[in-house]
Amino acid sequence: MIWVEKNKWLYAGVYEVDHSVKPEPIENPEYNWKGWKYKTIKTNVQEDMIGRVVFYYEKNFRASYPCLELEPSNAIEPRNMEICKIYEERLAIDDFEGFDEVNISYDILKVIVNKKIKSWHNALSKVKGIYLIVDTITGKQYVGSAYGENCIFSRWESYVNTGHGGNIELKKLLEENGFEYVKNFKYSILEICNMNIGEIYIIERETHWKNVLMTREFGLNSN
């Protein structure tokens, strides 16, 4: 399932491990974390519901990959989950609907970045701008800016890869709660600027939004 918003998960299918392919070791030295990467094969279990069904499920533990029972234990029965929505058509994230419509979770952003979904990549890599990251658990906000090569797309790519993009307060959150805490972050765009606009102007606009939203005093900006 893919996390959509608090306690709501989109069904993405049932997969099984391909035992003909040897798993690859992976690690994240920054968080002293090691694991394994497996190749999986999608089954045909409820394939017609993929991208259409949204479940209500309260994940109140830190384990990233629980077993079928959706609890970090050896329980026998699966966790009961309430279906809260069924879409008529399968949801897709390959259509960029506009900068003022962007409000996406880390999981969605990860798919967009890793697959370099064309409409999103074309839009986000061609504009400088000011963006917002919200911790959906505490409501605290972080204001950032993007003006380098590939602009917003490149900046957000760093959040997918590291979780914090080098930001002190975001990094502190992940150190305290584990890398999986990134799943509580949502990303949106406050303002976009022409590619010809200089770096100084972008930074001034970033400062403006920090002042407006008071993210230094009550949010996640440390400067």
C-alpha positions in Angstrom: 0.0 0.0 0.0 1.1 3.6 -0.7 0.7 6.2 2.1 -1.7 8.9 0.8 -2.4 10.9 4.0 -2.8 10.3 7.7 -4.2 6.8 8.2 -5.2 6.4 4.6 -3.4 4.0 2.2 -3.8 3.3 -1.5 -3.8 -0.4 -2.5 -0.9 -1.0 -4.9 -1.1 -4.8 -5.4 0.2 -8.0 -3.9 3.8 -9.0 -4.7 5.9 -12.1 -4.0 9.6 -12.4 -3.8 11.4 -13.8 -6.9 13.6 -16.5 -5.4 15.4 -17.0 -8.7 17.2 -13.7 -8.2 19.7 -13.3 -5.4 18.9 -10.3 -3.1 21.3 -7.4 -3.0 22.7 -5.9 0.2 21.9 -2.2 0.7 22.8 0.3 3.4 22.5 3.8 4.6 25.8 4.7 6.5 24.3 8.0 7.7 21.8 6.2 9.8 23.8 3.0 10.4 21.2 1.0 8.6 21.6 -2.2 6.6 19.1 -4.3 4.7 18.4 -6.3 1.6 16.8 -5.4 -1.8 14.7 -8.2 -3.3 13.2 -8.5 -6.8 9.5 -9.0 -6.6 6.8 -10.1 -9.0 3.3 -8.7 -9.0 0.5 -11.3 -8.5 -3.0 -11.0 -10.0 -4.6 -10.8 -6.5 -7.3 -8.1 -6.8 -5.5 -6.6 -9.7 -8.7 -4.7 -10.7 -8.5 -2.7 -7.5 -4.9 -1.5 -7.8 -4.8 2.3 -7.6 -8.5 2.4 -6.8 -9.1 1.3 -3.2 -8.1 3.5 -0.3 -7.9 1.8 3.2 -8.1 3.3 6.6 -5.2 1.8 8.6 -3.6 3.2 11.7 0.1 2.3 11.6 1.3 2.9 15.1 4.7 1.2 15.0 8.0 2.0 13.3 8.7 -1.2 11.5 8.9 -0.5 7.7 7.9 -3.9 6.3 5.6 -5.8 8.6 4.3 -9.2 7.6 0.9 -9.9 6.1 -0.8 -9.3 9.4 0.4 -5.7 9.3 1.7 -5.9 12.8 5.3 -6.2 13.9 4.6 -9.6 15.5 3.7 -13.1 14.7 0.0 -12.7 14.8 -2.1 -15.1 12.8 -5.0 -13.0 11.7 -4.6 -10.1 9.3 -5.4 -6.6 10.7 -8.9 -5.5 9.8 -8.8 -2.5 7.5 -11.8 -0.4 6.6 -12.3 0.6 2.9 -12.9 4.3 3.0 -13.0 5.0 -0.8 -13.1 3.2 -4.1 -12.3 5.3 -7.2 -14.1 4.6 -10.4 -10.8 5.0 -12.4 -7.3 3.9 -11.4 -5.3 6.8 -9.9 -2.2 7.8 -11.8 0.6 10.2 -10.8 2.0 10.7 -14.2 -0.1 13.8 -14.9 1.2 17.1 -13.6 -1.8 19.3 -13.0 -0.1 22.6 -12.2 2.2 24.2 -9.6 -0.7 25.4 -7.4 -2.1 21.8 -7.2 1.1 20.2 -5.9 0.6 18.6 -2.4 2.3 15.2 -2.4 3.6 12.7 0.1 7.2 11.4 0.3 6.1 8.0 -1.3 4.5 9.8 -4.3 7.5 12.1 -4.6 9.9 9.0 -4.5 8.0 7.4 -7.5 8.1 10.7 -9.4 11.8 11.2 -8.9 12.9 7.6 -9.4 10.9 7.0 -12.5 11.4 10.6 -13.7 7.8 10.8 -14.7 7.9 13.0 -17.8 5.2 15.6 -17.0 6.5 16.2 -13.5 10.2 16.2 -14.5 9.5 18.7 -17.3 7.6 21.0 -15.1 9.7 20.9 -11.9 13.1 21.1 -13.7 12.3 24.2 -15.6 11.3 26.6 -12.8 13.0 28.1 -9.8 10.9 28.7 -6.8 10.0 28.5 -3.1 8.6 25.2 -1.7 7.1 24.0 1.5 7.6 20.8 3.5 5.1 20.0 6.2 5.5 17.4 9.0 2.0 16.0 9.0 2.4 14.7 12.6 3.3 18.0 14.3 2.1 20.5 11.6 5.5 22.2 11.6 6.7 23.6 8.3 9.9 24.1 6.4 10.4 26.7 3.7 13.1 26.1 1.1 14.2 27.5 -2.2 15.5 26.0 -5.5 17.6 27.8 -8.1 20.3 25.4 -9.2 20.5 23.1 -12.2 17.2 21.3 -12.8 15.7 23.6 -10.2 12.9 22.2 -8.0 13.2 18.7 -9.4 16.8 18.5 -8.5 16.2 19.9 -5.0 13.4 17.5 -4.3 15.5 14.6 -5.6 17.9 15.3 -2.8 15.0 14.9 -0.3 14.2 11.5 -1.8 17.8 10.3 -1.6 18.6 11.7 1.9 15.3 12.5 3.5 16.5 15.8 4.7 18.3 17.5 1.8 21.0 18.8 4.2 18.5 20.8 6.3 19.5 20.7 10.0 16.0 20.4 11.6 14.8 17.8 9.1 17.9 15.8 9.6 17.4 16.0 13.4 13.9 14.7 13.0 15.2 11.6 11.1 18.0 11.0 13.6 15.5 11.0 16.5 12.7 9.0 14.8 14.4 6.9 12.1 14.5 7.4 8.3 10.9 6.0 7.9 9.7 9.3 9.5 10.1 10.8 6.0 6.7 9.2 5.2 5.1 11.9 7.3 6.4 14.7 5.1 4.3 16.4 2.4 5.7 18.7 -0.3 4.0 21.7 -2.0 5.1 24.8 -3.9 4.6 28.3 -2.6 5.9 30.3 -5.5 7.6 29.8 -8.9 10.0 32.1 -10.7 11.3 32.6 -14.2 14.6 30.8 -15.0 16.2 34.2 -15.7 15.6 35.5 -12.2 18.7 35.7 -10.1 19.7 33.8 -7.0 19.5 36.8 -4.7 15.9 37.5 -5.6 15.0 33.8 -4.9 16.6 33.9 -1.5 14.7 37.2 -0.7 11.4 35.5 -1.6 12.4 32.5 0.6 13.0 34.9 3.5 9.6 36.5 2.8 7.8 33.2 3.1 9.8 32.3 6.3 8.6 35.5 7.8 5.0 35.1 6.7 4.7 31.5 7.9 7.0 32.2 10.9 8.9 28.9 10.3 11.9 30.1 12.2 9.9 30.8 15.4 7.5 27.8 15.2 8.6 25.7 12.3 11.6 23.8 11.0 13.8 26.6 9.6 16.9 27.1 11.7 18.0 30.3 9.8 
